[in-house]
Amino acid sequence: MKSKSILAVGFLLFMIVNFSHPSSTQAQEVEDEKEFDYARGGHMGPEKWGAMKKEWSLCSNGTMQSPIDMSTRKVEMVFSSRKLYRNYKPCNATILNRGHDIMLQWEGDAGLILIKDTEYALKQAHWHSPSEHTINGRRYEMELHMVHLSSDNKIAVIAVLYNIGKPDHFLSKLAVNISSMIDQKGMHGHSGIINPREIKMSSRRYYRYIGSLTVPPCTENVVWTISRKIRTVSKDQVKLLREAVHDYAENNARPIQPDNQRDILFYGPGSR
């Protein structure tokens, strides 16, 4: 009897430890695009997200919401010669039209980033047009989000901003897959081996702040890293991303959120 009691207590502890934390599915973005949209003033638009579901309440009453504006007057300079540590590797990936965006999902070990001794594994990437984050009030043509998850379900996102110019090499390689998904929302397209190292960004100059997911459930305590170097994308590439998704998501950028006097750091080489 005593041994059974010990086993029961052990099982209870196991359940508490393993199921009291949010799963990776709960912690990350809503997959079903039918649950929300970007229509301004609509009943499912950004202004209404927080009232649509109890578990989305942070979208309305959270204090660390994203995106924000990186204003020079609010940014604290951090002089550092250390680059953002990224160790990506080629991995099998699937491309998916989620209706509100196009997502590239890696299916195995695509590598990681390291932030303050915590490893965050790369899980997926997706695009917003126009950009969600702004710099000194300026909104760019496109923004790429690379979503990472730690072993204890902490989220870190790397963002890259784009202006109109030369075609983006990485998007060019995915163009055929994305084109095949126009008017076929929810379609999966197998992309084979995709190397995330082909996504160009600056590892030496970047912004860093604590924010949230920019779609429901607007989970907070997300570590954001925004590359300062603005990359280029062609008009046709932006048009393709917009044509592939639902009409309401052709402009799939959440409005700027209050920064609530959060610390916004800018890392870069230099001397005081």
VENLIN-V556990 format. One record per backbone hydrogen bond with DSSP energy under -1.0 kcal/mol. CO is the residue of the C=O (numbers start at 1). NH is the residue of the N-H. Records with the same first field share a line. If there is no record, write none. Layout:
BEGIN
CO=NH + NH
END
This chain:
BEGIN
1=5
2=6
3=7
4=8
5=9
6=10
7=11
8=12
9=13
10=14
11=15
12=16
13=17
14=18
15=19
16=20
23=27
24=28
32=35
39=42
44=37
45=48
48=51
49=52
53=56
54=57
56=59
57=60 + 61
58=62
67=257
68=134
69=71
70=136
71=74 + 75
76=266
78=268
85=114
87=112
91=194
92=107
93=191
94=105
95=189
96=103
97=186
98=100
99=246
101=98
103=96
104=125
105=94
108=110
110=89
111=122
112=87
113=120
115=118
118=115
120=113
121=149
123=106
124=147
125=104
126=145
128=143
129=252
134=70
135=138
138=135
140=131
142=162
143=128
144=160
145=126
146=158
147=123 + 124
148=156
149=121
150=153
154=150
155=223
156=148
157=225
158=146
159=227
160=144
161=231
162=141 + 142
163=233
168=172
169=173
174=178
175=179
176=180
178=181
179=182
181=184
184=187
187=97
189=95
192=93
194=91
195=198
196=199
203=84
205=228
206=267
207=226
208=265
209=224
211=222
215=218
216=30
219=213
222=211
223=157
224=209
225=159
226=207
231=163
233=165
234=238
235=239
236=240
237=241
238=242
239=243
240=244
246=249
247=250
259=262
264=76
265=208
266=78
267=206
268=80
END
